[in-house]
Amino acid sequence: MQVIETFVCQLYGKPSHTSVDKVRYDKVRQCFKGKKGILSNSEGVDLSPMCPCQDVFMLHIQRANFQIKIWRASSSNFPDLPKPENYRWRLSSSVGLEIKWFS
């Protein structure tokens, strides 16, 4: 997991970092540089290119792992797939299978 996290830090322009939380911290500080307070005025600041926090990042990885398991079993007539709930999905009675975005 650490190798993947380091790689994602590089994708977000911080090759010297090994923690997505540290990258987030640096990006927020950079966005609000010169402002009085981080929470005082967020007008005009675009946080959409922000990387996920470590907790959400791990959920993304587990969901991607589940998708890979499905693809790898696609050539089998009767694939033996694990429960999606074990890979950070939720089974909802109204919607069906939905993404668990946060822990």
C-alpha positions, -999 to +999 in steps of 0.1 A: +000+000+000+029+024+007+042+020-028+008+029-042+005+059-019+039+072-028+030+068-065-002+089-060+019+115-042+040+117-074+009+120-095-002+151-075+032+167-080+049+159-047+075+132-055+093+137-022+062+129-001+050+094+009+017+103+025-014+116+007-024+134+039+008+154+038+002+162+001-033+174+010-019+196+038+006+211+015-020+218-012-044+234+012-016+256+026-006+266-010-042+274-019-047+297+011-012+313+010-015+350+018-051+347+032-058+356+068-071+322+079-076+289+062-113+288+070-120+325+070-123+330+032-125+302+007-139+323-021-120+318-054-102+287-042-106+255-063-101+224-042-114+200-069-079+188-079-072+178-043-060+142-037-080+121-014-072+117+023-056+084+034-089+070+047-108+076+014-077+066-006-078+031+011-115+028+002-106+036-035-079+010-035-102-017-021-129-010-046-104-010-074-091-044-061-127-058-063-131-046-098-098-062-108-110-095-092-141-093-114-121-087-146-097-115-138-126-139-133-144-128-165-133-158-186-149-182-161-185-194-167-192-195-130-168-171-113-163-174-075-164-138-065-162-124-030-189-103-014-188-066-026-194-055+010-159-068+019-145-044-007-161-011+005-194-013-013-228-012+004-259-032-005-289-009-003-325-021-005-335+010-025-305+015-048-288-019-049-250-018-048-236+016-040-202+030-032-191+035+004-174+069+000-163+074+037-155+052+066 
